[in-house]
Amino acid sequence: MSISVVSSLRTLGNSDLQLSPIGFGAWALGGAGWQFAWGPQDDNDSIAAIHRALSLGVNWIDTAAIYGLGHSEEVVARAVKSFPGPQKPYIFTKCSRRWNADGSIYSSLEPGSLAEELEGSLRRLGVETVDLYQIHWPNPDEEIERAWEALATLRRQGKIRWIGVSNFSAAQMQRIQRIAPITSLQPPYSMLRRAVEETVLPFAQANGIGVINYSPMLSGMLTGKMTAERAASLPQNDWRRNNVEFAEPRLSRNLRLVDLLRAIGSAHGVEPGVVAVAWTLHNPAITAAIVGGRSAGQVEELAPALEFRLSQDEFARINAFLSANPA
């Protein structure tokens, strides 16, 4: 498979970052043994997945310190260091979710905590500067201004190239943009999670804030690989067991939606997940989408999302189904 995406690179917000339409999401690479794990994951498979994504034209990786309690960042570092290609990818990571010695997770936006987190991420990633550093969650809400000031200071120190936010509301972005410009927003967005269409995406678009959406396939639900049997047999340590989209009554509706995505995709030789990603990229507020992959094979199946786009008629067919079959 050979895919060229040079002509379709997209500028992220006010930055000089030129992104491929999809990036590699490294959440699942954190492996098992922590609160929001996806179940067991082999590090060699993770590295092979990243290498395949980079070889096919993906030029950015999104991770977070909390993924696997630091393990995802370490795996990303190993993959990037061992990749034989001439161009190294942009690396994005996140802060504000921390963990105790027993693995329990807590939130902190204290400036000292954020500075400490950054040093940990730089060490695990093996870099001197993070291309994009994002506040993972705006929690506690009353501390977001101080946290944003802290990130702006760290950027001036040269340890961060650009700063962004994740899971922020329009009102929260409005509060902090008075302090320093927001380069990017990372919200959940898929055809099954559309709440950000109301105010968040319009605010980002109106203010020149780039958007990289996560979970465009709703954590695997829309890939075409999920079945009722597989959903019922997810490992006990897979956080999706507690997701309402993977249980009835929504599960049956979601699987019928996948049948529609499969019908549309089959006409183009692409998987349902590629169609799901393309649906999010159809929104002009979206700069690029985060697409996870746990093996080189998964990456190859989803790589056509770098180029595949929906026609207006296909986009309308999907929206008609969503309107006729509300959650």
N, C-alpha and C positions, 0 to 999 in steps of 0.2 A: 504494500500500500504506500502510495506517495501522495502527500498533500502539501500544497503550497499556500501559505497564508500571509505572505509578505504584503500583498496588495490590500489585505483586509485588516491590518493592524489598526487598533483604535486607541486614541489618546485618553488616558484616565484623568478626568477632571482638569485641574490646573497644573498637572505635573508634566514631566517630559517622558513619562512611562508610556511606551507603545505596546499595547497588549494584544495577544492573539485573542480571537473571539471567545475561546474557552481557556480556563486555567485548570491546573491539577489541584484537586482538593485532597488534603492529607489527613483529614479527621480519622478515618478508619485505620490509618497506618499506626496510630497510637497503640493498637493491639488491645488485648483483654486486660482485666484486672483493675478497671477504674470505673467511676460511676456512669459515664456516658459512652462506654465502649460499644463497638460493633461486633464483639466476639473475637476469637483468636485470629491473629494475622501473622503470617510468616514474613520476617524482614526481607528475605531474599526476593519474595514475590513483590513486596513493596518497592524495592529498588528497581526490579525489572519493569514494574509498571511505570515508574517515573522516567526511566531511561527510554521506554517506548514512547511515552507522551512527548518527551523532548525531541526525539528523533522524527516525530511526525509533525512538529511545528508548534507545539504548545511552548510558550516562552515565559510562563509564570507559575509559581507554586504558592498555594495558600495553606498555611498551617497555623498553629497556636501553641503557646506554651502548655496549656492545659491538656492538649490531646495526648493521652497516654501518660500524663504527668511528666512531660518533657520528652517522652520517647519519640513522638512524631518528628519533632525538630531534629533529633539526633539521626533518625533514619533519612530525613530529607538531606541533611548535611552529607551523609555517606553516599547518597545517590548522586548528588551534585558533584561531589569531589571525584567520583569514579566515572562520571559521564565523559566519554571520549570526544564529544562534539566541541567545536571551537567556541561556541557561544554559551555562556552560562545564563540560566534563567533568572528572572527577577524572583526574589523571595519575600513573601509577605507573611507577617506573623501578628499575634495579638496578645494583649495584656488585660489584666484586671481579674482574671480567675486564677486563684492560687490554691495550694493544697498543703495540708498538714502532714506530719510524719506518718500518720495512720492512713493517709490517702483521702481523708475527708476534704471536700472542696469548699472554699469560701471566696467572697468577693472583697476586693480592696481597690480603691481609687486614690489612696494616699500617695502624694508625690514621691515619698521615699520608697514606698513599696513598688511603684511603677519603675523607678530608676533601678531598683534591685532586680525586678523582673527582666528589664531590658538587658542587663548585664548577663543574666542567666541565659537568655535567648541568644545573645551574641556568641556566648561560649559554646552552647550546644550546636548552633548553626555553623560555627567556625568562620564567622565573618566579622568585619569591623564596623559595617553599616548595614542596617535593615532597609530595604527599598521602600517598604510601606509598613508602618507600625500602626495598629488599630486598637482602639478600646473595644474589647470584646462585648461587654454588656454595660449599659449605663446604670450600674448598681453599686453603691446607693446613689439615687438620683441627685441628692443635694450636693454631691461632691463632683459632679461632672465638670463644672467650671475650673476647679482647682486641678483636676486631672488633665484637662485640655491645656492649661497653662504649663503644666509639667512636661507634656509631650512637646509643646512648642519650644520649651527650653532645651530639651534633649535633642531636638532637631537642630537648634542653633549650635549645639556642641558637636554636630557632625556625626552623631551615632544613628540618626534616622534621616532618610532622604525626604520622605513625605509622610504625612499623618492623616489617618482616617478613623472612621467609627463603624461600629457594627451594631445592629439591633436598636438604633436610636430612632426616636419619633421625630416628626418635623419640628415640633416645639422644642425638643432638646437640641436639635441641630441649630435652630435659630438662636438659642441661648449661647452656644459656644462659638458660633462663627463670628461673634463680636470680638472674641479674644484672638483668634487666628483662623485663617482660611481652612476649610475642610476639603481635603483632596478627594476623599471617597467615602462612600457608604456601602456597607455590606449587609443587606437585609435578606430574610428568607423570601423567596418568590418562586412560585410555580403555578401551574393552572389549578392546583388544589389549595394554594395559600396565596390569596390575592388581596389581602387587607392593605398592603402598602400602595396599592393603586389609588387609594382614596386621597391621601395627603402626602405621604412620604415620597413617592416617586415624583409627583409634580413639584414638590419643594426642591428636591435634588436637581431636577432638570432646570428649574427656573433660576437656580443659584450656581449653576455650572459645576455641580458636585458629581463626580463619576460614580457609577453604581456597578458593583460586582455582586451579583445575586448568588446566594447559596441554596442548596437543595432544589435545583430546577427539576429534578426527577423525584422529588419528595423522598429522599433517603432510600432510593431503590425501588419505590413502589411503581414508578412509571417506566422502568427499564425494559419491561417485557419478560423479565426473569421471575417475577414474583407470582406465586399462585396461592390459593387458599391453603394448600397443604404446606407450602414453604413458610407462609406467615405463621401457621400454627406450630411449626417445628423450629422456629428461630431459637437459638441458644438462650438459656436463662439469663446469661450476662450480656445479651444484646438489648440495648435501650429501646429498640423499636417494638419490643413486646408490649410496651406501655403506651404506644402511639395509637390514637383512635383511628387513624387512617389504615392501620393494619389489622383492624378487627371489625366485626359486623356491628352496625349495618353498613358502614362506609366501605368495607373491603369489597363487597360484591359490585357496588357502583364503580369503584376505582378500577377493578379488573375489566369491567365493560368499557370504561374509558380507554384502557390500554388496548383493547381490541380495535377501537377506532384509530388509535395512534399506529397500531400495527398495519391496518389497512392503508392508511396514508403513506406510511413509510415503505411498505412493500412495493409501491409503484415507483419508488426511487432507489430501492435496494438498500434501505437503511433501517436500523432497529427502532422500536418505539421510543426508546430513551433519547435518540437523536432528535426525533420529532418534538419530544417534550422540551428539550433544551432550546430548539429553534423557536418554539412558542414564546419562551421568555425573551429571546433575543429580538423578537418582532416588536417589542415595546421600545420606542425610541429613547426612553430614559435609561435603558440598560446598556452599559458599556461592554461588559463581558460576563460570562457565567462560569461559576466554579463547578467542575465536574469531577467527582471522585472516581478512583479506579484502584482495585485491590490486586490486579494481576495485569500482565501485558495483554492477555486476551481481552479483558474487559476494556482496556484502553483502545485497542484496535476496533472494537465494536462501536465505541462512542466517538472516536476521532473524526468521523465524517461531520460531526457537529461544528467543526472548524469552518466548514463551507456551506453545509446544507441550510437552506432557508425556505420557509413556508410561503406558498402563494397566498394571495388574499382570500381565495376561495377555500383553501385548506384551513387557514386560520379561522375563517367564519364557520366552517363545519365543526371544528373543535369547540368554539364558543357556543354554538347552538346546542351541542350536547351538554355543556356545562350549565347552560341556562335551563334546559329541560330536566336536568338531573341534579338539583342543588344538594349540597351536603345535608 
